[in-house]
Amino acid sequence: MQYTVPPSVYYSLTGLGRSLNEPLAALRDWAETHMPAIDEHRSAIATRFRGTS
């Protein structure tokens, strides 16, 4: 922490936090690859539920 007005605080990830980089990158890549299919399914479900009021 730096003693300034307002106070400044610097944060960084621990080694454990940094170890999530690779798994989270893989999850992001999967989501980006499958986003068209996810959007398609969301639209189909939304359309189905719009008709049931």
C-alpha positions in Angstrom: 0.0 0.0 0.0 1.2 3.5 -0.8 0.5 6.2 1.6 -1.1 8.7 -0.7 -4.4 10.6 -0.7 -6.5 8.7 -1.7 -4.7 5.5 -0.7 -3.3 3.4 -3.5 -3.3 -0.4 -3.2 -1.6 -2.8 -5.6 -2.8 -6.3 -6.0 -1.4 -9.3 -7.7 -2.3 -13.0 -8.0 -0.6 -15.6 -6.0 1.0 -18.6 -7.7 -2.2 -20.5 -7.0 -4.3 -17.8 -8.7 -1.9 -17.7 -11.6 -2.2 -21.5 -12.0 -5.8 -20.9 -13.1 -4.6 -19.1 -16.3 -4.4 -22.2 -18.5 -7.7 -23.8 -17.4 -9.5 -20.5 -17.8 -8.0 -19.9 -21.2 -9.2 -23.3 -22.2 -12.7 -22.5 -21.0 -12.7 -19.2 -22.9 -11.5 -20.9 -26.1 -14.2 -23.6 -25.7 -16.9 -20.9 -25.2 -15.7 -18.8 -28.1 -15.7 -22.0 -30.4 -19.2 -23.0 -29.3 -20.8 -19.6 -29.0 -22.8 -19.9 -32.3 -24.4 -23.2 -31.1 -25.1 -21.7 -27.6 -26.8 -18.7 -29.2 -28.8 -21.0 -31.5 -30.0 -23.0 -28.6 -30.8 -19.9 -26.5 -32.9 -18.5 -29.4 -34.8 -21.8 -29.9 -35.6 -22.0 -26.1 -36.7 -18.3 -26.1 -38.9 -18.8 -29.1 -40.5 -21.9 -27.5 -41.2 -20.1 -24.2 -42.6 -16.9 -25.9 -45.4 -19.0 -27.2 -46.4 -20.4 -23.8 -48.0 -17.6 -21.8 
